[in-house]
Amino acid sequence: MQVFYTVAKLLSFTKAAETLHMTQPAVTFQIRQLEEHFNTRLFDRTHNRVSLTETGRAAYKYAEQIFELYAEMESSVKEVTGDLSGVLTIGASTTIAEYVLPTILGGFSSKYPEINLRLNVSNTEGIVSMVENSMIDLGVVEGPVTNKNLQVELYKVDELVLICSADHELAQHASISLADVVEFPFISREEGSGTREIILGFLEKAGLDKNNLNITMELGSPESIKRAVEAGMGLSVMSLAAIEKEIALKTLTCVSFQPQLRRDFSFVRQRQKFHMGAMEELLSYAKGH
C-alpha cells in the first residue's frame, strides 16, 4: 500500500523507487501484487506516461486517509506516553538549508536525540511542491507561497544586500539603490529560486523593468555565485546571513540597499494534515532560537 501510494502521488515508478530507496523492479512487483489482490489495474502505463485508472483513483483516496489516520494514531500514542521520537522530514530552500538551519537542527537534535531528522534541499518552488505532495512534513522557504491550501507561518525577516568584489566601484558606497545594479553584469540564481523571484519583484516595485537586469550568468547555489563574484565576474544580491564568513575574511564586500530589501523566511505545511508532536516541538524550538 505504501508503494502504491507513493507511485500514485508521484505518477512515476522511477521517482517512487528513489523516494522509497527501492529498485524499480521491486516497485513494479509490489504494484503487480496489489493489482492481483484487487483483480484490476490501478495504473495505465502508455506512451511512457503513468496515470491512475478509475479504480486506482478510488484506492488512492482511501490510502491517503489510511496513512493520515495511522500517523495521527502514532502521534497521539506518543503524546500520551510523552515519547517524542520518530522521523521528521524537512525541506528547505538552498540559502536556508546552508546558512540558517544547521545550528538550529544541531541544537534540536541534541535536545531530542530520539527524533530522526531528514533534510531535503531544493529551491522554493521545489520545496512547496514537496509539501503539496506530502513528500516532506515541513518546508522552510524564502519566497512567497501562493497556495492557499498550505499553512504559512513567518519564521524570521531576512535582509538582502548587494555583494561585489572588494575592488568594485560600488564597494565604497554606504548604500545604493536598485537602479544602480542594472548598469552592471549580474549573476543570478536559477528560475524557481525564491531569491530570484524576490529580486525581480523588488525591481518591479521600484518601477524598473526587470528585463533591464543584465543577467550574464545563472548559477544554482549561493556558494557558486559567491565564487563568481569574488572572481570579478559580476554583482549579485544575496542574504546577509549567507556571506558572514566572506565579509569577515574580506573576500567580498556587501552594500545595503536604500530602502532596505527584506523578505520573509517562512514555515510551510499542509493546513489540513494532522500535525505531529515532533513537528510542533521543532517549530517551537526554531522560533525561540
C-alpha positions in Angstrom: 0.0 0.0 0.0 2.9 2.4 0.8 4.5 1.7 -2.6 1.2 2.2 -4.4 0.5 5.4 -2.5 4.0 6.8 -3.4 3.7 5.9 -7.1 0.2 7.4 -7.2 1.4 10.6 -5.6 4.4 11.0 -7.9 2.9 9.3 -11.0 6.4 7.8 -11.7 7.8 4.4 -10.9 11.3 5.8 -11.1 10.7 8.7 -8.7 8.8 6.4 -6.3 11.8 3.9 -6.3 14.2 6.8 -5.5 11.9 8.1 -2.7 11.4 4.6 -1.1 15.1 3.6 -1.6 14.0 0.6 -3.7 14.8 -0.7 -7.1 12.3 0.0 -9.9 11.7 -3.8 -10.5 10.8 -4.1 -6.8 8.3 -1.3 -7.0 6.8 -2.8 -10.2 6.5 -6.1 -8.4 4.7 -4.6 -5.4 2.2 -2.8 -7.6 1.6 -6.0 -9.6 0.9 -7.9 -6.3 -1.7 -5.2 -5.3 -3.3 -5.3 -8.7 -3.6 -9.1 -8.4 -5.1 -8.7 -5.0 -7.8 -6.3 -6.3 -8.0 -8.2 -9.6 -7.9 -5.0 -11.5 -5.4 -2.5 -13.0 -4.6 0.5 -10.8 -2.4 2.3 -13.3 -2.5 3.0 -17.0 1.1 2.8 -18.4 1.0 4.0 -22.0 3.5 6.1 -24.1 5.9 6.3 -21.1 3.3 8.0 -19.0 1.7 6.8 -15.8 -1.8 7.7 -14.8 -4.3 6.3 -12.3 -7.3 4.3 -13.5 -10.7 5.0 -12.0 -10.1 2.2 -9.5 -6.7 3.5 -8.8 -8.1 6.9 -8.0 -10.5 5.4 -5.5 -7.8 3.3 -3.9 -5.5 6.4 -3.7 -8.2 8.4 -1.9 -8.6 5.6 0.8 -4.8 5.1 1.0 -4.3 8.8 1.8 -6.9 8.5 4.6 -5.3 5.3 5.9 -1.8 6.8 6.2 -3.1 10.1 7.6 -5.1 8.2 10.3 -2.1 5.9 11.0 0.2 9.0 11.5 -2.4 10.6 13.8 -2.7 7.4 15.9 1.1 7.1 16.2 1.5 10.7 17.2 -1.4 10.6 19.7 0.0 7.5 21.4 3.4 9.1 21.6 1.9 12.3 23.0 0.1 10.3 25.7 3.2 8.4 26.7 5.4 11.5 26.4 7.5 9.8 23.8 9.0 12.2 21.2 10.6 10.0 18.6 10.3 9.0 15.0 11.3 10.6 11.7 10.6 14.2 10.8 11.3 15.1 7.1 12.1 18.8 6.5 12.6 20.5 3.2 14.4 23.8 2.9 15.4 26.2 0.1 19.1 26.4 -0.5 20.0 29.6 1.4 18.1 28.5 4.5 19.5 24.9 4.4 23.1 26.1 4.1 23.2 29.1 6.3 20.3 29.2 8.7 19.2 25.6 9.6 22.4 23.9 10.6 22.7 25.5 14.1 19.0 25.1 14.7 18.8 21.4 13.7 22.1 20.7 15.6 20.7 22.1 18.8 17.3 20.4 18.3 18.9 17.0 17.7 21.0 17.4 20.9 17.8 18.1 22.9 15.7 15.4 21.2 18.1 12.6 20.1 15.2 10.2 19.5 13.8 12.3 16.7 15.5 11.4 13.4 15.7 14.5 11.2 15.9 14.2 7.4 16.6 17.3 5.3 15.8 17.7 1.6 17.3 20.7 -0.2 15.7 22.4 -3.3 14.7 25.8 -4.4 11.5 27.4 -3.0 9.3 26.1 -5.9 10.6 22.6 -5.3 10.0 22.7 -1.5 6.4 23.9 -1.9 5.8 21.1 -4.4 7.1 18.6 -1.9 4.8 19.9 0.8 1.8 19.8 -1.5 2.6 16.2 -2.4 3.2 15.1 1.2 6.8 14.2 0.4 8.0 16.2 3.4 6.4 17.1 6.7 7.6 20.7 6.9 9.1 23.2 4.5 11.2 26.3 5.2 11.2 28.7 2.2 12.5 32.1 1.3 9.9 33.2 -1.2 6.1 33.9 -1.3 3.8 30.9 -1.2 0.6 31.3 -3.2 -1.1 28.0 -2.5 -4.0 29.0 -0.1 -4.3 25.3 1.0 -0.9 25.5 2.7 -0.4 26.9 6.2 2.4 29.5 6.1 4.0 30.9 9.3 6.6 33.7 9.4 9.9 32.4 10.9 12.1 35.5 10.6 12.8 38.5 8.4 16.0 38.4 6.2 17.9 41.3 4.6 19.2 41.1 1.1 22.3 43.0 0.2 24.4 43.7 -2.8 27.6 41.6 -2.9 30.6 42.6 -5.0 34.4 42.2 -5.1 36.4 44.5 -2.8 37.8 46.5 -5.7 34.4 47.1 -7.5 33.4 50.7 -7.9 30.2 50.2 -5.8 32.1 48.6 -2.9 32.9 52.0 -1.3 29.3 53.2 -1.3 27.5 53.4 2.1 24.2 52.4 0.4 22.8 52.1 -3.2 19.5 51.9 -5.0 18.3 49.0 -7.2 18.7 51.3 -10.2 22.5 51.3 -9.6 22.6 47.5 -10.1 21.1 47.3 -13.6 24.2 49.1 -15.0 26.5 46.2 -14.2 26.7 42.4 -15.2 24.6 40.5 -12.8 24.9 36.9 -11.6 21.5 35.4 -10.8 20.1 32.2 -9.2 18.1 29.9 -11.4 14.4 30.1 -12.3 12.3 28.8 -9.4 14.6 30.3 -6.8 12.9 32.3 -4.1 15.8 34.8 -4.1 15.5 35.4 -7.8 11.7 35.9 -7.6 12.1 38.3 -4.7 14.7 40.4 -6.5 12.6 40.7 -9.7 9.6 41.6 -7.5 11.6 44.4 -5.9 12.7 45.7 -9.3 9.0 46.0 -10.4 8.0 47.7 -7.1 10.8 50.2 -7.7 9.3 51.0 -11.2 12.2 49.3 -13.0 11.8 46.9 -15.9 13.1 43.5 -14.7 14.2 42.7 -18.2 16.8 45.5 -17.9 18.6 43.4 -15.3 21.8 42.5 -17.1 21.9 38.8 -16.2 25.1 37.4 -17.6 25.2 34.1 -15.6 22.7 31.9 -13.8 24.0 29.6 -11.1 22.2 27.0 -8.9 23.8 27.7 -5.5 24.8 30.6 -3.3 28.4 29.2 -3.0 29.0 29.2 -6.8 27.6 32.7 -7.0 30.0 33.9 -4.3 33.0 32.4 -6.0 32.0 34.0 -9.3 31.5 37.4 -7.7 34.9 37.1 -5.9 36.4 36.5 -9.3 35.1 39.8 -10.5 32.6 38.3 -13.0 29.7 40.5 -11.8 27.4 41.6 -9.0 24.8 39.7 -7.1 22.2 40.1 -4.4 22.2 37.7 -1.5 21.1 37.1 2.1 23.2 38.9 4.6 23.2 35.6 6.5 24.9 33.8 3.6 28.1 36.0 3.4 29.2 36.4 7.0 32.3 34.3 6.5 33.4 36.2 3.3 32.8 39.6 4.9 35.0 38.5 7.9 37.7 37.3 5.5 37.3 40.4 3.3 37.0 38.4 0.1 33.6 40.1 -0.6 32.0 43.4 0.2 28.4 43.9 0.9 26.4 47.2 0.4 22.9 47.7 1.8 20.1 49.0 -0.3 18.1 52.1 0.4 15.3 51.4 1.1 16.3 48.1 2.5 15.4 44.9 0.7 13.7 42.5 3.1 12.0 39.2 2.7 10.3 36.6 4.9 11.7 33.1 5.8 8.5 31.0 6.4 7.5 27.6 7.6 5.1 25.8 5.2 3.0 22.8 5.9 -0.3 21.3 4.9 -3.2 23.0 6.5 -5.5 20.0 7.0 -2.8 17.4 7.8 -2.5 16.1 11.4 0.5 17.8 13.0 3.0 15.6 14.7 4.3 16.4 18.2 7.8 16.3 16.9 7.0 19.0 14.3 5.4 21.2 16.9 8.4 20.9 19.1 10.7 21.8 16.2 8.6 24.9 15.3 8.7 26.0 18.9 12.4 25.4 19.2 13.2 27.3 16.0 11.1 30.3 16.9 12.8 30.5 20.2 16.3 30.1 18.8 
